[in-house]
Amino acid sequence: MTPEQFIPQNYFPLGSYPCPNLINPHIDQMKKDMDSWIDHDYAYLPESARKKYKKNGIPSMYGKNGSQGKL
């Protein structure tokens, strides 16, 4: 078998996550707060860096499962 012929889906079981996929209902406010912090607390950063930080989705990462207190 060559590497090109290897299809992982044929050999490995599908992963499953044991916790429900919950999303914090306050995620929109979390994003607004995070953007505000980046703009005001990190004003010394260049605008291009602040845009990158805003786009990285940190509130989305924290807004799922972990903030629900059911882990």
N, C-alpha and C positions, 0 to 999 in steps of 0.2 A: 504494500500500500504506500502510495506517495503522500506527502503532506497535502497536496491539492485534493486528494480523494478523501481525506479525513473530514468527517462531518461530526462535530462534537455532539449534536442533538441525537445522533444515533447511538452514542455510547454512554452518555452521562444522563442520570435522571434529572428531571426538571426540579429546580429549587423551589422551596416553599418557605414563606415567612409565617411563623406561628402567631404573630399578633395581627389584629385587624388593621386594615389600612385606614386609619382615622385621620382627619385633617382638623386642626384647631380652627374653630369658628372665628377666631380673632386674627387670622393670618394676614388679612388686608391691613389691619392696624399695625401689626408687627412690621410689615414692609414699609409703611409710612414712617414709623419710628426709626427703623434702621436707616432709611434714606436721610432722615433729618439728622441723625447722629453723624453719618458720613459727611454730610454737607457742613455741619457746624463744628463738630469735635475734631474733624480731620481736615479742616479748611486749609491747612498748610500743604496738603497734597495737591499735585497738579490736577486739573479738571479731568484729564484723561484717566488718571488712576482712580479717581472717585467714581467715574462712570463704570469702570471695570468692577469695582467693589459692589456697586449697586446692581449690576447684572448677574453677579455670581449666585444669587438665590439663597442666601443664608436663611432668611425667614422661612422659606419653603422647607428647608432641611429641618429646622427646629419646629416648624408648624405641624409636622407629621409625627405621629405616634409618641415621641418623647415627651411632648408637652401635655399629653393626655393623662399622664400618671397611671397608665395601665400596663407598663412594661413588666 
